[in-house]
Amino acid sequence: MAQRLLLRRFLTSVIPRKPPQSGWASLTSRSLQTPLYSPGGLTGTPSSARTLYTTRVCSTTFNVQDGPDFQDRVVNSETPVVVDFHAQWCGPCKILGPRLEKMVAKQHGKVVMAKVDIDDHTDLAIEYEVSAVPTVLAIKNGDVVDKFVGIKDEDQLEAFLKKLIG
């Protein structure tokens, strides 16, 4: 759990929070200072910087980290957002999630997708009146404009996205 939290903090410091309008984020090289430890493991001296090379990252789908992250990346987004409230133990969620991601990717940045695990973010689930999973919300200009609960086929998802994009 502690490793997951550290990884999450690291990734949020390296990857920009706001997706660019193009749907692709080009991350520049960043240098990381890593301590060099002696064989005894007690003393450390800084080594030369290691360079982390990154490639372009598709930013059409992201996992919500916390309430302020949701506010920043979903509610305040200029791009329409599809919010997938799911749970790891939910069978239909495991079917709908990849299907929805695929359909959102086909929209080429006209819409983005936020994934919210209801077990990690119960407060958001309560705030948006999620009583069953999977629940998918369409949010445009900070307002919920459409919603469905349960699994949908690709044609229904395409119609849902087209309605959101307008």
C-alpha positions in Angstrom: 0.0 0.0 0.0 2.8 2.4 0.9 4.6 1.5 -2.4 1.4 2.2 -4.3 1.1 5.6 -2.6 4.7 6.5 -3.4 4.3 5.5 -7.0 1.2 7.5 -7.3 2.9 10.6 -5.8 5.9 10.1 -8.2 3.7 9.8 -11.2 1.6 12.8 -10.4 4.8 14.9 -10.1 6.2 13.7 -13.4 3.1 13.5 -15.6 1.2 16.8 -16.2 -2.3 16.9 -14.6 -4.1 18.7 -17.4 -4.3 16.8 -20.7 -3.4 18.9 -23.8 -6.1 19.6 -26.3 -4.4 17.2 -28.8 -5.0 14.2 -26.6 -1.2 13.4 -26.5 1.2 14.6 -23.9 4.8 14.9 -24.8 6.9 14.6 -21.7 10.4 16.0 -21.7 13.3 14.2 -20.3 13.6 14.7 -16.6 16.6 14.1 -14.4 16.3 12.2 -11.1 18.8 12.5 -8.3 19.3 9.1 -6.7 21.5 8.5 -3.6 24.4 6.0 -3.9 24.6 3.8 -0.8 27.7 2.1 0.5 27.7 -1.6 1.0 26.9 -1.1 4.7 23.8 0.8 3.6 24.1 3.5 6.2 25.9 6.3 4.4 24.8 7.8 1.2 26.3 10.3 -1.2 24.5 11.7 -4.2 25.4 10.1 -7.5 25.4 11.9 -10.9 21.9 12.5 -12.2 20.1 9.7 -14.0 18.1 10.7 -17.0 14.6 9.2 -17.4 13.6 9.1 -21.0 9.9 9.1 -21.7 7.8 8.7 -24.8 4.5 10.3 -25.7 1.7 9.2 -23.5 -1.9 8.8 -24.6 -3.9 10.9 -22.2 -7.5 10.0 -23.3 -8.0 7.9 -20.1 -6.8 8.5 -16.6 -7.4 7.3 -13.1 -8.8 9.8 -10.6 -6.4 10.2 -7.6 -8.5 12.2 -5.1 -11.2 14.8 -4.8 -9.1 17.8 -5.9 -7.8 15.8 -8.9 -11.4 15.0 -9.9 -12.3 18.7 -9.5 -9.3 19.8 -11.6 -9.4 17.1 -14.4 -13.1 16.4 -14.6 -15.3 19.3 -13.3 -13.0 22.0 -14.6 -12.2 20.3 -17.9 -12.8 22.2 -21.1 -13.2 18.8 -22.9 -16.2 16.6 -22.2 -15.5 13.8 -19.8 -16.9 10.3 -19.5 -16.6 9.2 -15.8 -16.5 5.4 -15.2 -17.4 4.6 -11.6 -16.2 1.0 -11.2 -14.9 -1.5 -8.7 -12.1 -4.2 -9.0 -14.5 -6.9 -7.8 -17.2 -6.0 -10.4 -17.5 -8.5 -13.3 -19.5 -6.2 -15.6 -17.0 -3.4 -14.9 -14.2 -5.5 -16.3 -16.1 -5.9 -19.5 -17.4 -2.3 -19.9 -14.1 -0.6 -18.9 -11.9 -1.7 -21.8 -14.9 -1.4 -24.3 -15.5 2.2 -23.1 -11.8 3.1 -23.3 -11.6 1.8 -26.9 -14.6 3.9 -27.9 -13.3 7.0 -26.2 -9.9 6.6 -27.9 -11.7 6.5 -31.3 -12.9 10.0 -30.6 -9.4 11.4 -31.0 -9.4 13.8 -28.1 -12.9 15.2 -28.4 -13.7 13.4 -25.1 -11.6 12.0 -22.3 -12.3 9.3 -19.8 -11.9 9.4 -16.0 -11.9 6.1 -14.0 -13.1 6.3 -10.4 -12.7 3.2 -8.2 -15.7 3.5 -5.8 -13.8 1.6 -3.1 -11.0 4.1 -3.1 -13.3 7.2 -3.6 -16.5 6.5 -1.7 -17.0 10.3 -1.3 -17.2 10.9 -5.0 -19.6 7.9 -5.5 -21.9 9.3 -2.8 -21.7 12.8 -4.2 -22.7 11.6 -7.7 -25.3 9.2 -6.4 -23.7 6.0 -7.6 -25.7 3.2 -6.2 -24.5 0.4 -8.5 -21.5 -0.3 -10.7 -20.7 0.2 -13.4 -22.1 3.7 -13.5 -21.0 6.0 -16.3 -21.6 9.8 -16.2 -21.2 12.2 -19.1 -19.9 15.6 -17.8 -19.7 18.7 -19.9 -18.7 22.1 -18.5 -18.8 20.7 -15.0 -22.4 19.5 -15.3 -23.7 15.9 -15.5 -25.5 15.8 -18.9 -26.1 12.1 -19.2 -25.8 8.8 -17.2 -26.2 5.1 -17.5 -25.9 2.1 -15.2 -24.8 -1.3 -16.3 -23.1 -2.8 -19.4 -23.7 -1.4 -22.9 -22.6 -2.7 -26.4 -20.4 -0.7 -28.7 -23.3 0.8 -30.7 -24.9 2.1 -27.5 -21.6 3.5 -26.3 -21.0 5.2 -29.6 -24.5 6.9 -29.4 -23.8 7.9 -25.8 -20.4 9.6 -26.8 -21.9 11.3 -29.9 -24.6 12.8 -27.7 -22.0 14.1 -25.3 -19.7 15.5 -28.0 -22.7 17.1 -29.7 
